[in-house]
């Protein structure tokens, strides 16, 4: 699909399978862009990615796959920067209140919908596609907020009512930690919270996303009707593949 189609397909609830990019090497993202995924989850929250790394990743991927960047926090500067670099959307962590979610929307949208700053950057063709980009950005940029804390679960009805969000991304591990059950993502209290978020999003016709390290984990989310899926991480692909090859060689000796 064209990168500009991502938001339309997301809002339509189409199944979109992506994977996570955390390494600050453009070649890694370039390789994953040719692996058949629908989108790339570029993690600038936990990954060691600065603006220069993000620029290199976005340039290497080009128009082959939509890149959605998770910023470190709900911050106007970060959101503006990654969108100006050419990301097709943002994922914002720890958006626990409707007020925070409204801020995210405002920072990601140009006036009159929001207050995104206007500049000349890669997204604007360094000025040569400025009018075209500014005229269509509000239509094409995806805004995804994360429900990964019990406070977000408590406020989820008000969060999904904020106009302008395109999806809610679950964070099962952080969510479990907020209930004092770190890593216990199958605990009934945690699964109950996830079910509440999923049910509320479906009722509001808001797309839902989640992350799974393995294919089996993602299948469970898919069975719940979650359409925005992120499966695996670049470092695990690298490390897992290396360990598997070594193990095969050793077992033959």
C-alpha positions as CSV (number, residue, x, y, z in Angstrom):
1,X,0.0,0.0,0.0
2,X,1.0,3.6,-0.4
3,X,2.2,5.1,2.9
4,X,-0.6,7.7,2.6
5,X,-3.2,4.9,2.7
6,X,-2.2,3.8,6.2
7,X,-4.5,6.1,8.1
8,X,-7.5,5.2,5.9
9,X,-6.9,1.5,6.3
10,X,-6.3,1.9,10.0
11,X,-9.6,3.7,10.5
12,X,-11.4,1.1,8.4
13,X,-10.3,-1.6,10.8
14,X,-8.3,-3.5,8.2
15,X,-5.8,-6.0,9.5
16,X,-2.3,-4.4,9.4
17,X,0.7,-6.4,10.5
18,X,3.9,-4.7,11.4
19,X,7.1,-5.2,13.2
20,X,9.3,-3.1,15.6
21,X,12.4,-1.3,14.6
22,X,14.7,-0.4,17.6
23,X,18.2,-0.4,16.1
24,X,19.7,2.9,15.0
25,X,20.8,1.5,11.7
26,X,19.0,2.4,8.5
27,X,19.9,-0.9,6.9
28,X,17.9,-2.8,9.5
29,X,14.7,-0.9,8.6
30,X,15.5,-1.2,4.9
31,X,15.7,-5.0,5.2
32,X,12.4,-5.2,7.2
33,X,10.7,-2.9,4.7
34,X,11.1,-5.6,2.1
35,X,9.8,-8.4,4.4
36,X,6.2,-7.9,3.5
37,X,5.0,-6.1,6.6
38,X,2.2,-3.6,6.2
39,X,3.9,-1.0,8.5
40,X,7.0,-0.5,10.6
41,X,6.8,0.5,14.3
42,X,9.8,2.7,14.8
43,X,10.5,2.9,18.5
44,X,12.1,6.2,19.7
45,X,10.8,5.6,23.2
46,X,12.8,2.6,24.2
47,X,15.1,2.4,21.2
48,X,18.3,4.5,21.1
49,X,17.0,6.6,18.2
50,X,17.7,10.3,17.9
51,X,16.6,12.6,15.1
52,X,19.5,11.7,12.9
53,X,18.8,8.0,13.2
54,X,15.1,8.5,12.5
55,X,15.9,10.5,9.4
56,X,18.2,7.8,8.1
57,X,15.6,5.1,8.7
58,X,12.8,7.1,7.0
59,X,15.1,7.8,4.0
60,X,16.1,4.2,3.7
61,X,12.5,2.9,3.8
62,X,11.2,5.6,1.6
63,X,7.7,5.0,0.2
64,X,7.8,1.2,0.4
65,X,6.2,0.9,3.9
66,X,4.5,3.3,6.2
67,X,6.7,4.2,9.2
68,X,4.9,5.1,12.4
69,X,7.2,6.5,15.1
70,X,6.7,6.1,18.8
71,X,7.9,9.2,20.5
72,X,9.3,9.1,24.0
73,X,6.5,11.0,25.6
74,X,3.6,13.4,24.9
75,X,5.8,16.3,23.8
76,X,5.0,18.9,21.2
77,X,8.6,19.1,20.0
78,X,9.0,15.4,19.5
79,X,5.7,15.0,17.7
80,X,6.4,17.9,15.4
81,X,10.0,16.7,14.7
82,X,9.1,13.1,13.7
83,X,6.3,14.2,11.5
84,X,8.5,16.8,9.8
85,X,11.0,14.1,9.1
86,X,8.3,12.2,7.1
87,X,6.8,9.7,9.5
88,X,3.2,8.7,8.5
89,X,2.0,8.9,12.1
90,X,2.9,8.9,15.7
91,X,2.4,6.5,18.6
92,X,2.4,8.3,22.0
93,X,3.0,6.3,25.2
94,X,1.4,6.7,28.6
95,X,-1.6,8.8,27.4
96,X,-3.6,8.2,30.6
97,X,-6.2,11.0,30.4
98,X,-8.4,12.5,27.7
99,X,-6.6,15.8,28.3
100,X,-3.3,14.2,27.3
101,X,-4.9,12.6,24.3
102,X,-6.4,16.0,23.2
103,X,-2.8,17.4,23.4
104,X,-1.5,14.7,21.1
105,X,-4.1,15.4,18.5
106,X,-3.5,19.1,18.7
107,X,0.3,18.7,18.3
108,X,-0.1,16.3,15.3
109,X,-2.6,18.4,13.3
110,X,-2.2,21.6,11.5
111,X,-4.6,24.5,12.1
112,X,-7.5,24.9,12.2
113,X,-7.8,21.4,13.8
114,X,-4.6,21.6,15.8
115,X,-1.5,23.7,16.4
116,X,1.3,21.8,14.7
117,X,4.1,24.1,13.9
118,X,4.9,24.8,10.2
119,X,8.4,24.4,8.8
120,X,10.3,23.2,5.8
121,X,11.6,19.7,6.2
122,X,11.8,16.3,4.6
123,X,8.0,15.7,4.8
124,X,7.5,18.9,2.8
125,X,10.0,17.9,0.1
126,X,12.3,20.5,1.7
127,X,9.9,23.2,0.6
128,X,9.2,22.0,-2.9
129,X,6.0,20.1,-2.0
130,X,5.1,22.3,0.9
131,X,1.6,23.3,-0.3
132,X,0.7,19.7,-1.2
133,X,1.9,18.3,2.1
134,X,0.2,20.9,4.3
135,X,-3.0,20.5,2.5
136,X,-3.2,16.8,3.0
137,X,-1.3,16.1,6.2
138,X,-4.3,16.3,8.5
139,X,-6.0,13.7,6.3
140,X,-3.1,11.2,6.1
141,X,-1.2,11.5,9.4
142,X,-2.2,8.7,11.9
143,X,-2.5,9.5,15.6
144,X,-2.2,6.5,17.8
145,X,-2.3,6.7,21.6
146,X,-1.4,4.0,24.1
147,X,-3.5,2.5,26.8
148,X,-0.8,1.0,29.0
149,X,-1.7,2.1,32.5
150,X,-4.6,1.4,34.8
151,X,-5.4,5.2,34.7
152,X,-5.9,4.9,31.0
153,X,-8.2,1.9,31.5
154,X,-10.2,3.9,34.0
155,X,-10.5,6.8,31.5
156,X,-10.9,4.8,28.3
157,X,-14.5,5.9,27.7
158,X,-13.4,9.6,27.7
159,X,-10.2,8.9,25.8
160,X,-12.0,7.3,22.8
161,X,-14.4,10.2,22.7
162,X,-11.6,12.6,21.9
163,X,-12.0,13.6,18.3
164,X,-9.0,13.0,16.0
165,X,-7.5,9.8,17.4
166,X,-7.2,6.9,15.0
167,X,-6.4,4.0,17.2
168,X,-5.6,2.9,20.7
169,X,-2.5,0.7,21.1
170,X,-2.5,-1.7,24.1
171,X,0.7,-2.0,26.2
172,X,0.2,-5.3,28.0
173,X,3.5,-5.4,29.9
174,X,3.3,-1.8,31.2
175,X,-0.3,-2.3,32.0
176,X,0.5,-5.4,34.1
177,X,3.1,-3.4,35.9
178,X,0.6,-0.6,36.7
179,X,-1.5,-3.2,38.5
180,X,1.5,-4.4,40.5
181,X,1.8,-7.6,38.4
182,X,4.8,-7.0,36.2
183,X,4.9,-9.4,33.3
184,X,1.8,-11.2,34.4
185,X,-0.2,-10.4,31.2
186,X,-2.5,-13.4,31.6
187,X,-3.5,-12.4,35.2
188,X,-7.3,-12.1,35.3
189,X,-7.2,-8.4,36.4
190,X,-4.9,-7.5,33.5
191,X,-6.8,-9.5,30.9
192,X,-10.0,-7.9,32.3
193,X,-8.6,-4.5,31.8
194,X,-7.5,-5.3,28.2
195,X,-11.0,-6.7,27.5
196,X,-12.6,-3.5,28.8
197,X,-10.4,-1.4,26.5
198,X,-11.1,-3.6,23.5
199,X,-14.8,-3.5,24.2
200,X,-14.9,0.2,24.7
201,X,-12.9,0.9,21.5
202,X,-15.1,-1.4,19.4
203,X,-18.2,0.4,20.7
204,X,-16.7,3.7,19.7
205,X,-15.5,2.4,16.3
206,X,-11.9,3.1,17.2
207,X,-9.2,0.7,15.9
208,X,-7.2,-1.3,18.5
209,X,-3.6,-2.4,18.3
210,X,-1.3,-4.5,20.3
211,X,2.3,-5.9,20.3
212,X,3.4,-9.5,20.6
213,X,6.9,-10.9,20.7
214,X,5.9,-14.1,19.1
215,X,3.4,-15.1,16.3
216,X,1.4,-17.1,18.9
217,X,1.0,-13.9,21.1
218,X,-0.2,-12.0,18.1
219,X,-2.7,-14.7,17.1
220,X,-4.3,-14.3,20.5
221,X,-4.8,-10.6,20.0
222,X,-6.1,-11.2,16.4
223,X,-8.7,-13.5,17.8
224,X,-9.9,-10.7,20.1
225,X,-10.6,-8.6,17.1
226,X,-7.5,-6.5,17.3
227,X,-6.6,-5.3,13.8
228,X,-3.4,-3.3,14.3
229,X,-0.7,-5.8,15.1
230,X,3.0,-5.5,15.8
231,X,4.9,-8.8,15.8
232,X,8.5,-9.2,16.8
233,X,11.5,-6.9,17.2
234,X,14.5,-6.4,15.0
235,X,16.9,-7.4,17.8
236,X,15.1,-10.7,18.4
237,X,15.1,-11.5,14.7
238,X,18.9,-11.0,14.7
239,X,19.6,-12.7,17.9
240,X,17.2,-15.6,17.4
241,X,18.4,-16.3,13.9
242,X,22.0,-16.3,15.0
243,X,21.3,-18.7,17.9
244,X,19.2,-21.0,15.7
245,X,22.0,-21.3,13.1
246,X,24.7,-22.0,15.7
247,X,22.5,-24.6,17.4
248,X,21.9,-26.3,14.1
249,X,25.6,-26.4,13.3
250,X,26.5,-27.7,16.8
251,X,23.8,-30.4,16.7
252,X,25.3,-31.8,13.5
253,X,28.7,-32.3,15.0
